[in-house]
């Protein structure tokens, strides 16, 4: 027997995650009560973490050629359909915006729009880098949703305000056919720090394997970089080093504006933004606050707000820093995703309890 509109619950909400990556967005949505029924990504490395941690179907596919019917079928008989996704953000980075129009990945956001138009989900959520909001492509995307009858809210949110122990600003959009929708309010008053997140993990040395948790392993350091990190202070810069230790690029005019490279994190602040190469000491402020090494893959994942038990690769598999670093750095922080999911659940409940909302809104015929 079909539930009336006012009995719609979180369990009746199903989501398909486009560009699902390592399942950061799906994990957060799942924690909020939204049932993630499938994830879709072109990268085969995403299959294991998605299926292992979400226990939902993974479809390896190119979104640019994916037929909307395939997505429509994944929703099944769900009463409320959510289309979620984070298109690859590299095309919208500071370096690639100079080559505007030359990267085919720019079109992926418009393919997301195509699929949204053809499947007509009740709710849509999108997450990406803030720079995207300044580009004409974003305006076209938002306008396309509005033309389909969606109420839209979007803003650049600070992930640290949602329990992510990291300084990470992200563009978040929520759109709904059920009525006006609101972005999540911050969920924490006191920001989580690096020490809060990783302060109790076992002490390890750079380059040595860790049998207890292979992901809690740090890349080896050259003798020169070992000397550099030993001369580095938390939140300090390479300018604190003796001049003989400085990298050649630091001596050039262009290198003087990047003081955080080869830096240590601070215990008492959120970490800097975790990138896909956070495991390298020379790739940013990714030195451990007190141990003479770069942070480990596990530490990077925890700073992204993944739980310590999250599995990125099967047990016994050789650790590939580049592959796992990419999965972690590109992920939507689960804690931010959970706040987004909670906002969706509240919105659906409010819409369902509104006496002006017809039950037909919740049927597949309303799409």
TAFEN-V709328 format. One record per backbone hydrogen bond with DSSP energy under -1.0 kcal/mol. NH is the residue of the N-H (numbers start at 1). CO is the residue of the C=O. Records with the same first field share a line. If there is no record, write none. Layout:
NH=CO ; CO
//
This chain:
7=4
8=5
12=9
13=10
14=80
15=35
16=82
17=38
18=84
19=40
20=40
23=20
27=23
28=24
29=25
30=26
31=27
32=28
33=30
34=29
35=13
37=15
38=15
39=57
40=17
41=59
46=43
47=44
50=46
51=47
52=48
53=49
54=50
55=51
57=37
59=39
61=41
65=62
70=67
72=68
73=69
74=70
75=71
78=75
80=12
82=14
83=123
84=16
85=125
92=89
93=90
97=93
99=96
100=97
102=99
106=103
107=104
108=105
111=107
112=108
113=109
114=110
115=111
116=112
117=113
118=114
119=115
120=116
123=81
124=175
125=83
126=173
127=85
128=171
132=129
133=130
134=131
135=132
138=135
139=135
140=136
141=137
142=138
143=139
144=140
145=141
146=142
147=143
149=146
150=145
151=176
153=174
155=172
157=170
159=168
161=158
162=159
163=160
164=159
166=164
167=271
170=157
171=128
172=155
173=126
174=153
175=124
176=151
177=122
187=161
188=161
194=269
195=267
197=193
198=194
199=195
201=198
207=218
208=205
216=213
217=215
226=222
227=223
228=224
229=225
230=226
232=229
235=264
236=233
240=237
241=238
245=242
246=243
250=247
251=248
258=255
263=260 ; 284
265=287
271=165
278=275
280=277
283=280
286=284
287=263
288=293
293=291
295=286
297=217
298=215
300=296
301=297
302=298
303=299
305=302
306=301
310=307
317=314
324=320
325=321
326=322
327=323
328=324
329=325
330=326
337=333
338=334
339=335
340=336
341=337
342=338
343=339
344=340
345=341
346=342
347=343
348=344
349=345
350=346
351=347
352=348
353=349
357=354
361=358
362=359
363=360
366=363
367=364
//
